[in-house]
Amino acid sequence: MDDVLTFQMSWIRLSGAPPHDGGEFVPLSHSLDSMLDSSYPCFPESSPCSPFDTARMMMALHVFVLLLVVCFLLCRALRWRLDWFPFRTSSSKGGAKRTTVQRLLKPRSPADCPACCLSSSVSAGAGPSPRSVRPWSEVKSRRGAPKRVNTEGFACPNPKCSYFANTDARVHALVGDGKHGQAERIQTFRCQACRTTFSARRDTPLYRLKTPSYHVAMVLSTLAEGLDPSAASRVFGYCQETITRWLTRAGKHAELFHERSFRTLWLPHVQLDELRTRLRCSQQVLWLWLAIDARTKILPVLRLGPRTQHMAHLVIHSLRESLAPGCLPLFTSDGLNLYFYALTAHFGQWLQVIRRGRKVKQWQVAAELIYGQLKKSYRRRKLVRVSHVMRLGTEDALKVALQGMGFSGRLNTAFIERVNLTIRQGIAALARRTWATAQQPPQLLASLEWWRAYYHFVRPHQSLRVAVLAT
């Protein structure tokens, strides 16, 4: 009996387990085939781990590996951001300063400047200088009342008059001719030579304005302090078109005033830079070109246009015309090489040299010209490196010249950068993320010229290195 039971158990192990419902035994070959046909051969259907549980385990393993990879990439990016890798130069808060070897630039000549070529052609075709006229005090009769109204600075507006555009009170024939106006009494002048009468406000922003002058001055002062024309219209009650018209007239007059008054300037240290701005509903990018004297904080040049070599020539040409004869400033700027070409084309002299047996003119850049660049390298809006490049002159000469002016002797553009912030705070159209952008370039240029006049002649400056003489 025991032998029979042993034989049956061995047969069960070889053939398979009997079914629970009392059916026939399943052969072992069929059981093996079913295991091989399953999605996970290592786990048969009778295994406690089903295919669904196995898929869940594999998916969890994949997610875990993916999270590890993401964490590794984030840590590596963070270390790269904090300058932990050896291939990135470590920098302090202000950026590491180092001097690198830069490529040599080829100097330019006045023949490369369109403004110089135009001015030379105009001067070559200019007519004779106007003849001098006799003072009116020698021409008129000695009879009559003496002159009581001061006419210095005013001129006869009649082009046919012999004293046209003559502002000297000892020469021209202007006298007072009463006053007019109801809100304000405005002086009237009369030319005794041609009998022309005109108002004292002629050729000024206040000409033929009915609004009191102190109201106009108040509105324009707030515009120069950073108020938007639309906001000024709500504050003062004037129409926005009226305020814009006042601003345009004031800007044009300020531009002419700067051209006539900024002559023979002596500027020892000039810093150059440009600002980026946009117009409303326009994809065109405009650049504001600026120049400042580090000692007196004068802005001799202000231009609005593209960032091209032509504009760089116009900026340096305007600066050269405003300087006194013999004045050779020390220049510093950012890493824009357009300044180098413009400076070498305007500060130098023509020399007669013999080439191949003929005398030709050759442009030679002034040997005393000093120009240094401060190149800043940014990565993801973060300053990572600052390098000093001497384009003209040596570092020792620059240090000695700056220390002679009372500065630290280090190459920098701190003053022009500070003026950039002052302009952005003083003109609403140049503020960052503002709704008060200008619509047209002439409107923006008028705002800039008026702000420059306000900056020079109205706004008090308390940190000047040079004392301002009271007049």
C-alpha positions, 0 to 999 in steps of 0.5 A, a space after each residue: 500500500 505504501 508503494 502505491 502511494 509513493 508511485 502516485 505522488 511521484 506521478 503528480 510531481 512529474 505530470 502536474 497538480 490536479 485541478 481543484 474541481 476534480 478534473 484530469 491532471 495537467 501534464 508538466 509540458 503544458 505547464 512549462 509552455 504556459 509559463 513561457 507564453 506569459 509576459 513575465 516568464 520568471 513569474 508564472 501565473 501561479 506565482 504570488 507576484 502577478 504581471 500587474 504587480 511586476 509592472 508596478 514595480 518596474 515603473 516605480 524603479 524607472 521613476 526613481 532612476 529618472 528623479 535621480 538623474 533630474 536631481 543630478 542635473 539640477 545640482 550640476 547646474 546650481 554648482 555651475 551657477 555658483 562658479 564651483 567648476 574649475 573651468 569657470 573663472 571665479 569672480 567676486 561681487 563686482 567681477 574679477 578684473 584682468 587685462 587680456 591681449 586684444 586685437 589691434 584696430 586700424 585707425 581711421 582718418 577724417 576722410 572716413 567721417 561723413 560730417 568732416 567731408 561735408 563740413 570741408 565741402 561747405 567751408 570750401 564753397 563758402 562766400 566772403 565773410 559779411 562786412 562790418 557795419 558802423 555802430 548806430 550811435 555814430 549814424 543817428 542824430 544826437 537829438 532825442 531821448 537817451 536809450 533806457 531799455 537794455 537791448 543786449 542779446 536781441 537782434 533785428 529779425 529783418 534779413 534786409 536790415 544792415 543790423 540783422 542778427 546783430 546782438 551787440 547793444 553798442 552796434 545795433 539800432 534797437 530801442 524799446 517801443 512800449 509793452 503789450 499783453 494783458 496777463 503779462 507785460 511783454 517788452 516790444 523793440 523797434 529797429 531804428 534803421 528799418 523801422 521793424 517792431 518785434 516782441 521780446 519773446 520772438 524766436 523763443 518757446 513762449 512766443 505768442 502763447 496766452 498761458 502765463 510764463 510761470 505756468 509753462 515753466 512749472 509744467 516743463 520743470 515737472 516734465 524734466 523731473 520725470 513726469 509723463 505728459 499725460 500725467 501732467 495734463 491730469 495734474 495741471 489741467 492743460 490738454 496733453 497736445 498743448 503740453 506736448 507742443 510746449 515740450 517740442 518748442 522748448 526742446 528745439 530752442 534748447 538744442 539751438 541754445 546748446 549749439 551756440 553756448 557750448 563753444 571752446 569748452 575745456 574738458 579734460 576727461 570725457 566718458 562715452 556711453 550709449 543707452 538702449 530704448 524703443 518707440 511705442 508700437 515699433 520694433 526699431 531699437 534706438 540708441 542714445 549716445 552720450 558724453 560727459 566731462 567727469 569734472 564739471 558733469 557737462 554733457 557736451 554731446 547728446 545724439 539719438 540714432 542707431 548704433 552704427 559707425 556713422 553715428 559714432 562719427 557724428 558724436 565725436 565730430 560734434 564733440 570736437 567742434 565744441 572743444 577749445 583749440 588745443 584741448 585733447 581730453 582723456 577718453 574712456 568708454 565701454 568695449 564698443 570699438 566704434 569709438 576708437 575709429 571715430 576718435 582716431 579720425 578726429 584727433 590728429 593732423 595731416 602730414 606731408 610724406 614722400 611716397 614713391 617720389 611724390 608728396 602725399 598727405 597722410 593722417 597721423 593720430 595725435 601721440 598724446 591721445 589716451 583712450 581706454 576701454 572697460 569691457 564687461 562680460 555678462 552671463 545670464 544678466 550677471 557680471 562675470 568679468 571686467 577687463 581693461 583694454 588700452 587702445 591708445 596710450 599706456 596704463 601708466 600715462 592714464 593713471 598719471 593723467 587721472 591722478 593729476 585731475 584729482 581722481 583715483 587713477 583707475 580706468 572706469 566709466 562710473 560717471 557716465 553710468 550714473 548719468 544714464 540712471 539720472 536720465 532714466 529717472 528724469 525722462 519718463 519715456 526712458 524709464 524701464 517697463 514704462 507705459 510712457 514711451 515716445 511715439 516718434 524720434 523727434 518727440 523723444 529728441 525734444 524731451 532729451 534736449 529740454 532735459 539737458 537744458 534743465 540739467 545744465 542751467 536749472 537743476 542744482 548740482 551739489 557734488 561738483 569738483 569745480 566751483 560754479 561762479 555766480 553771475 
